[in-house]
């Protein structure tokens, strides 16, 4: 955690609603900040740089002498943040952004971590501070991951992104390699080669990874039956779904629900030998 924010200060979360606009700041001390715009239109001044953010966007900032948020007048704004005093990494090493854009889409992953941080409140105790800092570290790590994914997608050919989007939006449908190739206007082999080059997997492997991940999420977050989840995720039958979930997560659907998604550590799961010298 100390690499991102100073361990003596830790992470601080907040969220506020401005019914008709407003201003936050100016702040003159050094901060690293993640700003999340759920609704509205804001302008952020970070030292000499100005950035405009709309609802559904998140952004990273590190200021040295000035930080100011101005919200458009007569518009409802709902803004969240996670901030801290800069840690050692900003003085001694390259930014975790690694050249990626500091502005990304506000994904459900980021929104969920922010909610957890905000719900922890402002009380202070050793245990609570540790939890808050762990969530803050996870949120920044997730943001940098999203930023690098966005940067990678800038260099992915449009026809490959079109195929990827089609699979994301039709995960419950019967999708064939030939249909995907037609969407990309490529031969099946050209599609496989290009998809693997830019995204690291073949189109069909990506589709089944998405189906497994979606199935696991529904097991944890919904009250749907295993059969309903299987069909919603594009599996032919519940048996196929259960077998694939076990292959991917080393647990059956029932075990995932019973354990809330927790996967046993390797020393329990695989019972390896352990020799100490």
N, C-alpha and C positions, 0 to 999 in steps of 0.2 A: 504493500500500500504506500509505503514511504516514497516509492519511485514516482507516484502520481501526485499525492498531496503530502504535506508535512505531517508526520505521525503525531506530533504534539497537538495538532488542531483537528485532524480527521475530516470526514465528509459531513456536509450539512445539506439537508433536503428542504424543499419548500414548494408550495403551490399557491397561487392566488388567482382570483377572478376580478377583472376590471370591467364593469358593466358598460362604461362609456370611455374607455381609453385611460391613459395615464402615463406616468414616468416612474422609472425605478432607477435611482442613482442621482448624481454620479458617485461612483466609488473610486477612491484614489489609491487604495492599497492593492497589492498584487493578488490576483486570484486565477485559478483555473475554474472554468464554469462550463457545465452542460446546460443549455437552455432548450426547453421543450415547449413548442407552441401547439396546444390542443385546438384552440380556436383563435381567430383574430389575425392581425397583421402588425408586426413590430419592426422597429429599426434598432439595431444594436451598434453602439459605437464602442470599439475596443481599441484604445489608443488612437491611432490615425486611420483605422479601417472602419468602414460602415457596412453593415450587412443587413439585408431585409429578409425576414422570415415570415412565412404564412402558415396558417393552420395545417397541421400534419407534417411539420418539419422539426428537426432537432439540429443543434449546432454546438460545436466546441469553440471555446474562447480562452485565451490566456492573455491577460492584460498586465502591463507594467505600471501604468500611472493613471489610466482612466477606463471606467466601464460604465456604460449608460444604456438603459433600455427605454425607448419611447414607443408608446402604443397609439395607433391611429385613433383619432377622436371619433366618438359616436359609434363605436363598434365594440361588441362584446369580445373580451379577450380572456382566455384561460391559459395561464403560463405556469410551467413547473421548472425547477432547477435543482442541480446538485453541484455544489461548489466546495472549494477548499483552498488552502494556501499552497502554492506550488511546491512540489517535492523535488528531490535531487535530480530526477531524470531530465528536467527542463534546463538544468545548468550543465549537466555532465554527459548527456547523450542525445541521440537523435529523437525527434518527436515520434510517439507511437503511431501518429497518422501516416508517417512515411510518405509524405507527398500527396496523400489522398485528400479529397475535398473535406473541409470541416463541416459541411452541411449535408445531412442525410434525411431520408424519409423517417418519420416517427413510427417505427414498427411496433407491433404488439409486444415483442420481447423487451424493447426499451421502455414502453409504457408500463409494463407489468413490474419491472424492477423499480421504476420511479415510484409507482404506487406503494410498493413495499417500504421504500425509504421514507416516503411522506407519512405513512401510517405509523411509523416508529415514533413519530413526534419529536419533542425537544427535550425530554427528560434525559438526565445524564447519570449513568452508573457504569461501572467497568464492563459488565456483561452486555448492557444495552449499547454502549459505545462500540464494543467489538462487533456486534451484529450490524450496527449502522455502517461501520467502516467496511465490513465484508460486502454488504449490499452496494455501497458506493464503488468499491473496487470492481465488483461484477458489472455494474452499470457502465463504468468507463471502458472496461475491457470489451463489453458488448458493443458499445458505440464505435470503438476503433475497429472492431471486426466488421460492423455494418459499413463503415467508411471505406475499408479496403475492398469489400465486396462491390460497393458502388463504383469504385475506381476500376476494378477489374471489368465490370460490365460496360464501361465506356469503350473498351477495346474489343468487345464481343460483336461480331457481325450482326446486323439487324435481323437477318433471317433466322439466326440461331436464337436470339432473344425472342423472336416471334414464336418459335417452336416451344421454347421454355415457358412462355406465358400461356400458350395453348394448353400445355400439360398442367400448369398450376391451376388454371381456371376450369379444367375438365377432368379433374382427378377421379371422379366417379364414373366416367364414361369408358367405353371400350376403345382403346387407343392402339393403333398399330404403327409399326415402323414405316410402312408404306404411306400411310396417311400423313405422318409427320414429315416425311421427305417431300410430299406434295406441297405441304404448307410452306416449306423452305425453298421450294423450287430447285431441289437438289436430288441427285440419285441417292438411294438408301445408303450406299457406302460412303458417298461424299458427306452426307449428314452425320453419320457415325464418326468419321474422321474429324470433321470440323468441330462437332460437339465435344468430343474427347479432348481435342487440342485446347479449346477455350474454357471448358468447364470441368475437365478432369475425369469425366465419366461418359459412358455412352448414353444416348437419350433414354433407352428403356431402363437402364440401371438407375438413372436419375428419377424416372417416373416411379419406380418401385420404392426407392428411398423416400420419396415424398409421400407415397401412400402409407408406408410404415410409420413415418413420423406423424402424419395426420391421424392415423389410427391410434397411436399411443396418446396423443393429445386428447382425443375424444374419450378414450378410456379414463383418463384422469379428470377431465373437465366436464363430462356430460353424464347423464343418467341413461343413455341409450344402451340397448342390449348389444352384446357382441355381434349378433347377426346384423343388426341395423348398422353398426359401425362398419362392419365388413363391406356391406353393399355400398354405403356412402363413400367408401374409400376406393371403390373399383375392384374389389376382390370378387371372384366368382362364387365363393361360398365361405361360410365361417371357418371351416376346417383349413382352407388355404390361408385365410387371414391369421388364424392362431399359429399355424406352422411358421409363417413368415415373421410374425411378431417375435416368436421364440428365437428364430435365427438371428434377428437383428438386435434383440435386447436381452437375450438369455433368460427370459421369463415368459410365461404364458400370459394371455390377457387377464386372467383371473388373478395371477400373482402380481401383475403390474398394479391392478386396482387395490389389492390387499396391502401392498407395500408402498402405495402412493408414489410409484415410480422409482423408489430407491433400489439401486442395484447393489447387491452384496459386493464387498471388496474382493480382490483376486485371491487373498489368502483363505477366504471362506468359500468363494465360488469354485475355485479350482483345487483347493487343498494341496498346494505345492510343498515340496520339501523345503526345510529351512535349517541350514547348517551354520552355526556360529563358530568362528575360530578364535 
